Amino acid sequence: MERWEGRVALVTGASMGIGAELCRVLLQHGMIVVGCARSVEKIKSIVEEDAMKNSPGRLVAIRCDLTKESDILSMFQEIRQIFGRVDVCINNAGLGYEEPLLTGSTSEFRNMLDVNVMALCICSKLAVQLMQENGDDGQIIHISRYSAFLGIKYRQPVPELTSIAARSAWFEPWPKDSREN
């Protein structure tokens, strides 16, 4: 992790769960962490935790509603202005509704697709563009929930819908020197 010390990592869905824990680990390894979520209070509280007070990293919380492309564009503009780079983009944000296809609402499906697919694609695109501008050997990491692959009954409107849609974005060739996990 030494090569990542002082470098910039973006973590979406950073206010709780896996996203908050990713922020903690990256901070402990000396990274500059940009955590984004719709509410930033929980992200800001991470650095106040006793275990984090002496961590060598730095945390910047940015409010971003990933269902809104304008928020994502603004977030990346802020990252560009403050740091001029992003070295790691961790697409962690995700959501699901418990309604099946036949009874679920279209607005819930659209919201789920906006966060789970569109935001992932937009954040990845903008992160790779920033990485290329800096000649960076950065990383794009996608965090997926187990249910995205299993399609647990009533957890998603269509089994595997999220993972199929996200994987389809990768059929377009990425630059040869890019790496996504």
Secondary structure by P-SEA (a helix, b strand, c coil): ccccccbbbbbcccccaaaaaaaaaaaaacccccccccccccccccccccccccccbbbbbbbbccccaaaaaaaaaaaaaacccccbbbcccccccccccccccaaaaaaaaaaccaaaaaaaaaaaaaaaaaccbbbbbbbbcccccccccccccccaaaaaaaaaaaccccccccccc
